[in-house]
Amino acid sequence: MGLLREGINEVIATTYQNAAPMGLIYRNQVVRMVVFRGSHTAERIRKHGWVVANFIYDPVVYVKTAFEDLPQEDFVGEQVGEIFVQRLSGAEAWAAYHAEVDQETDEALIVTLSLLEEKIATLALHPINRGFNSIIDATVHATRFQQSRDHRLHDLIRHHASLVRRCGGARELEALDLLYTYLDFGNEE
Ligand SMILES: Cc1cc2nc3c(=O)[nH]c(=O)nc-3n(C[C@H](O)[C@H](O)[C@H](O)COP(=O)(O)O)c2cc1C
C-alpha cells in the first residue's frame, strides 16, 4: 500500500481544517483507522469522507496537534480527482484517502481508507532515535491520561520523558516541555 508499512503507522491525519496524530492500521492489504468519538477527526471524516496521512518527523508537531489546533496557514490544499483535500505544509510525504465509516462502537468509529493519491515531497533519512520514539509514546499516554488521570499512565509518561532527555535532541526536548505544559506537570523529573 504505497507509503504505508505493515502494522500501525503513526501519522498526522488531516481532515477538513484539522490535524491530529492518528494510527493508520495496515494489515492484509486493508488500511483502517479506529477513531474515538468526540474527536474532530471523527466528526470531519463522517461529514467529508476523506483523510490525508501526513508523514512528518517533527516531534513538536505530534505534541501540538494532539492537544490543540494548528493555524490555517499550516494547511495546503490539494485537488485529488474530484475532491479538494488539505495536507500539512511541513509534510515530507502525504497520502490522501477516501474514508468510509464501516462500523461504530460506543467509543469509536472504524473507518476503512482507500488510497486516492500519494506524493513524496522531500526524501530525508531519519536515523532511529529513542528520544523521538519516546515523544510519540509519551504523547499517546498523555492523551489518555488527560481523560483518566490514571497514575500508571503518569508513570509511563515519566519513563518516556527520561528517555527523551537521554536520547533526544533539542527538538525532542522542546516537544517534551510543551507536553509537560499541556499536562500541567511543571518541572518534575
Ligand atoms: C501517536 C498518536 C496516535 C494516536 N492515534 C489515535 C487513533 O488511532 N485514534 C484516535 O482516536 N486517537 C488517536 N490519538 C489521540 C488523538 O490524537 C487525540 O485524541 C487528539 O486530541 C484528537 O484530535 P482531534 O479532536 O483534532 O481529532 C493518537 C495520539 C497520538 C499521540
The ligand as an ORCA input file, in Angstrom:
! r2SCAN-3c Opt
* xyz 0 1
  C       0.890      8.839     18.105
  C      -0.586      9.017     18.414
  C      -1.508      8.192     17.799
  C      -2.884      8.350     18.048
  N      -3.763      7.521     17.412
  C      -5.084      7.705     17.582
  C      -6.003      6.875     16.879
  O      -5.635      5.974     16.117
  N      -7.335      7.119     17.077
  C      -7.775      8.117     17.909
  O      -8.992      8.295     18.006
  N      -6.918      8.902     18.598
  C      -5.582      8.728     18.446
  N      -4.706      9.522     19.136
  C      -5.222     10.563     20.036
  C      -5.644     11.815     19.261
  O      -4.561     12.337     18.502
  C      -6.138     12.909     20.235
  O      -7.282     12.437     20.902
  C      -6.436     14.233     19.555
  O      -6.716     15.204     20.544
  C      -7.608     14.198     18.581
  O      -7.663     15.472     17.968
  P      -8.910     15.995     17.119
  O     -10.021     16.291     18.100
  O      -8.394     17.259     16.457
  O      -9.279     14.928     16.140
  C      -3.329      9.367     18.935
  C      -2.389     10.185     19.563
  C      -1.033     10.011     19.326
  C      -0.045     10.916     20.003
*
